Amino acid sequence: MDLVDSSTPLPPWFTEEDLDVYATLYQNSGFRTALQVSYRCWQWDYGVTNPKVMAPSLLIMGEKDYFMKFPEMEDYMRKGIVKQFMPNLDTTFMKEGSHFVQEQFPEQVNELIITFLNKKI
């Protein structure tokens, strides 16, 4: 996690107690399972011949998400390169949001989801 400044204080919605709970869970299970997501397992063959997600999709991201610090991620997300794989993706960036926008701004995230669903249903 060298992308995260360790001197940054925890946000008000994430307490030291929360951190202790997560730390204990990771001590018991390790990071391996939690990190087995598509961008970590791209070399595995799942038998998928067309990697496109055609379903209407909504991505709500924080402008301050550390994910954007990964090389080329900002261009990938902001310039719409991701739409090559998700052509029906609607992306919303929340200016003050980090990686946990649903916890930081639950009302706004809920409203974005409801609006998206109302447009798509």
Secondary structure per residue as TSV (DSSP state, phi and psi in degrees):
chain	resnum	aa	ss	phi	psi
A	1	M	-	360.0	41.4
A	2	D	T	-71.0	-1.3
A	3	L	T	-84.6	-11.0
A	4	V	S	-104.7	131.1
A	5	D	-	-77.4	113.1
A	6	S	T	-67.1	-14.8
A	7	S	T	-84.4	-7.7
A	8	T	S	-69.3	127.8
A	9	P	-	-70.0	156.8
A	10	L	-	-65.5	145.6
A	11	P	-	-69.6	159.6
A	12	P	T	-62.3	-23.0
A	13	W	T	-88.9	1.6
A	14	F	S	-133.2	106.5
A	15	T	-	-89.5	169.0
A	16	E	H	-60.1	-36.1
A	17	E	H	-63.0	-42.5
A	18	D	H	-58.8	-45.8
A	19	L	H	-60.8	-40.8
A	20	D	H	-62.2	-40.2
A	21	V	H	-62.3	-48.5
A	22	Y	H	-63.4	-41.6
A	23	A	H	-60.8	-42.0
A	24	T	H	-63.8	-43.6
A	25	L	H	-61.2	-43.0
A	26	Y	H	-70.3	-31.7
A	27	Q	H	-63.9	-36.1
A	28	N	H	-75.8	-39.6
A	29	S	H	-108.6	-20.1
A	30	G	-	82.3	175.0
A	31	F	S	-87.1	-14.9
A	32	R	T	-53.2	-52.6
A	33	T	T	-65.9	-43.6
A	34	A	T	-62.5	-29.3
A	35	L	T	-96.7	6.1
A	36	Q	-	-84.8	69.3
A	37	V	S	-113.9	169.7
A	38	S	T	-54.5	-41.3
A	39	Y	T	-73.8	-11.4
A	40	R	T	-97.5	-16.5
A	41	C	-	-120.7	26.8
A	42	W	T	-60.0	-25.9
A	43	Q	T	-80.3	-11.1
A	44	W	S	-79.0	144.2
A	45	D	-	-96.1	111.6
A	46	Y	-	-101.0	3.0
A	47	G	-	77.7	16.2
A	48	V	-	-84.7	120.4
A	49	T	S	-94.5	-26.2
A	50	N	-	-126.3	102.4
A	51	P	-	-78.0	8.7
A	52	K	-	-77.9	139.7
A	53	V	-	-100.4	111.7
A	54	M	-	-93.2	-15.6
A	55	A	S	-67.1	146.0
A	56	P	-	-56.7	132.5
A	57	S	E	-135.4	149.0
A	58	L	E	-124.1	130.0
A	59	L	E	-122.4	122.2
A	60	I	E	-112.8	115.9
A	61	M	E	-122.4	150.4
A	62	G	E	-86.9	139.5
A	63	E	T	-59.5	-27.3
A	64	K	T	-100.9	18.2
A	65	D	-	-65.8	128.0
A	66	Y	G	-63.0	-20.6
A	67	F	G	-54.6	-33.8
A	68	M	G	-70.9	-11.9
A	69	K	G	-81.7	-14.3
A	70	F	S	-64.9	144.0
A	71	P	T	-52.7	128.5
A	72	E	T	72.0	-2.2
A	73	M	H	-65.7	-39.9
A	74	E	H	-60.7	-46.5
A	75	D	H	-62.7	-42.1
A	76	Y	H	-57.1	-42.8
A	77	M	H	-83.4	-48.4
A	78	R	H	-75.7	-33.1
A	79	K	T	-89.2	1.2
A	80	G	S	81.1	13.8
A	81	I	G	-59.8	-33.5
A	82	V	G	-58.2	-25.5
A	83	K	G	-67.7	-13.0
A	84	Q	G	-63.7	-28.6
A	85	F	T	-106.1	-18.6
A	86	M	-	-137.6	75.2
A	87	P	T	-63.6	-20.5
A	88	N	T	-106.3	33.8
A	89	L	E	-90.4	128.3
A	90	D	E	-103.5	126.6
A	91	T	E	-117.1	133.7
A	92	T	E	-124.9	129.9
A	93	F	E	-104.0	127.4
A	94	M	E	-97.2	120.0
A	95	K	T	-52.6	-46.7
A	96	E	T	-97.4	7.6
A	97	G	-	-80.9	151.3
A	98	S	-	-109.4	-142.2
A	99	H	S	-79.1	-12.9
A	100	F	-	-121.3	55.0
A	101	V	H	-59.1	-31.5
A	102	Q	H	-66.8	-25.5
A	103	E	H	-91.1	-32.0
A	104	Q	H	-74.7	-42.7
A	105	F	-	-132.2	62.6
A	106	P	H	-59.6	-38.9
A	107	E	H	-66.2	-44.5
A	108	Q	H	-66.1	-41.3
A	109	V	H	-63.9	-44.2
A	110	N	H	-59.3	-41.9
A	111	E	H	-64.7	-41.3
A	112	L	H	-62.1	-41.7
A	113	I	H	-66.3	-45.3
A	114	I	H	-62.2	-44.1
A	115	T	H	-61.4	-44.5
A	116	F	H	-59.6	-48.9
A	117	L	H	-63.3	-40.3
A	118	N	H	-63.3	-33.8
A	119	K	H	-73.6	-32.1
A	120	K	H	-95.8	-17.3
A	121	I	-	-94.4	360.0
